[in-house]
Amino acid sequence: MKKYTVTQFLLLALVLTAGCKKNDNSPSYILKEDFPSMYLLPGKDWKFFNNNAPNITAQWMQGSSGSKVNLNGFPARSYKNSEDEYAFISGYYAYVTGPADISSWMITPSVTVKNGDIIQFYTRSSNQPGSIDRLQLLLNETSYSYDVGNTPVSVGVFTKILLDINANQTPGGFPAEWTLNSVTISGLNGTLQTRLAFRYVVSGITASGIGVDEFSITRK
């Protein structure tokens, strides 16, 4: 039987320990949300505001897959059973026909971010003929306040635009299937305790509703 010295045993232990360690390149989650139930989100410090024009009922709600509530619905990006089918959040333009001004906000909990952090999420529209959708991802660069003002055009403290999907409100300009969006935070001076905001926003057009799924902020 081969004999090992104390040094050899220590080296062997180090090799085995290193092999069990997590890959240093694996990202760590700052925030992750798959939206299994929007009714739990306020308890997690998510905020919702509707600055729509009067009598416009667009709002963020639980995902729908062609239900009686939302005939224009669609299933979640990935699901294995009927419960998973609705595990996403939907900006839904309900009970209104014709052009309107919509500004419906979904704001993340307070998070601490820095340059290089990566934000990812999937989004899609219900792809209804004659309808146009638009979605912004905004950042509060000064604090973790969630003030969004109180008019369809106000943005409050969310003055930094990270993404503006279909900014020109072009017909067919919003993805009709689940599409991954990714943005890397930059331009900050050190770390920042802040919030990010999804703003479902259209002006003077007929919208159809969008979905957001599998949202995350990661750091390498």
C-alpha positions, 0 to 999 in steps of 0.5 A: 500500500502506498504511503502518503506524507502529511503534505501529500494529504493536505495537497489532496484535500485542497484539490478535492475542496477546489473541485467542489467550489462554485465556479467563480464566473457564476453570477450571484442574484441581487434580485430574481422574480418569476411572478408566480403570483402578483398578489404577493409582490406588494409584500416583497416591496414591489410598487404599482401605480397607474397614471393613465388618462382618466377612465383608462383601466390599464394596469399590471395584473397576473398573466392570463392565457386566453381566459375570460378576463383577458381574451388576448392572453398568452402563456408564460415563457416556460411552464410545466403545468397549469399553475405555471401557465400564468406565472408572469406579470401582464400590463393589460389594456382592459375594457377600452377601445380606441386611442388612449394615453397609458402610463402604468408602472411596476417598480422593483423593491429597493436594491443596491447596484453598481456598474457592471450589474446585469438586468435581464427579463423576457417580454412580449405583446399579445400581438393584436392587429391594429394595436401598438405596445411600448415598454420602458425600463427606467432607473432612479439615479438618486435614491430608492424613492418610488415617486412617479408623478401623477400624470400620463407624461410624468416620470418622477425620479425615474429619469434614466432610461435603460431600455425603451422597447418600441419607443417610436410606437411602430406597428409590429415594433414590439416582439410578438413572442417571448424575447430576452432583453439584457442591459448592463448598468453603467454610469454610476458613481460607486454603488447605489441603493435604488429602484428600477421601474417598468413603465407600460406607456403608449400615447394616443394609440390603441394598445393590446397588452404586454407580458414580463417574465423571468426578471433578474439582476445579477452580479459577477 
